[in-house]
Amino acid sequence: MDTEMSIWMLTLLGCWSDAPVAGAALGPGSERPVWMFRHGPRGWERHSDSIAHSVSSLGLGIVDGQLVLTMQCFWGDCGSEIKRKQIGPPVHLLSTSDLKTFEPGMIRLVDPEDRVPIDTEMRSEAGASVVWYYGTQAGMTGDPAEHANAHGIYRARVQDNRLVDPVQMISGPGLADPAPIELSNETVVFLTTLPGRQIGMAKGTPLKIQRTWSGVSVPHAMVVGTELWLWAQTVREGRMIPVRAKSRDAGQTWTDWEAPLPLEGLDGCGNPVGAVFAETPVVFCVSEPLAAPRP
């Protein structure tokens, strides 16, 4: 980006007071509540109240010692359409250093092709912060997962409160929900391959789908000790259920899917995302209607 463009953008930011709006999603709520589970000596335990609400398309990563939960907005003030066109579309996030207090944040994508980032995942790679996402063309209508054109999965780096230099990592029909993880010094990306029906594991240079699982969607992976845990969502008895498979050989072989999280009193919970934070496995999921429309 040239100097003149940078000065113009900073001027816009100063005039518009481009503050994060995700604070509106903090705290308990009945609309699309986000639940947090921690694994301890007594197994999985759910936090008594939802930690956020009115969100969808969760992502989770650890950056600079912070646990960063990214999301799509379903609350009232999701930001100005004018700002989106002039500055860039936002990535909304909540971050925490203690799993008790969450702070809102926002990063805006700078993309000359006018794509909108959804299914966002923040990561720390080679000392830099990056965001992986499904980039869909601005102005498209309907569920982005159902768009007929090839879906591009991108990675862009974080520069201050901007997301810059997007690079397409893989493209194909139906791809969404990228969830990258480092295994044996190699980037492995789990992602939805058929919306609502199938997930896959991609690796190599360039990235290629190596294997798939049917009957699940929206994957997320985490390393726990010597095991790789793969989370996904499925529908059982009319409810969205988080399920997990394990691998003890870096993704070569896997256990069957199981549903370990305590969901008593919940009307289902989907889009599970997990990480080990402060030596504790933690998982978030969101209760939302089946076949809920994406923003």
Order of alpha helices (4+ residues) and beta strands (2+ residues): alpha-beta-beta-beta-beta-alpha-beta-beta-beta-beta-beta-beta-beta-beta-beta-beta-beta-beta-beta-beta-beta
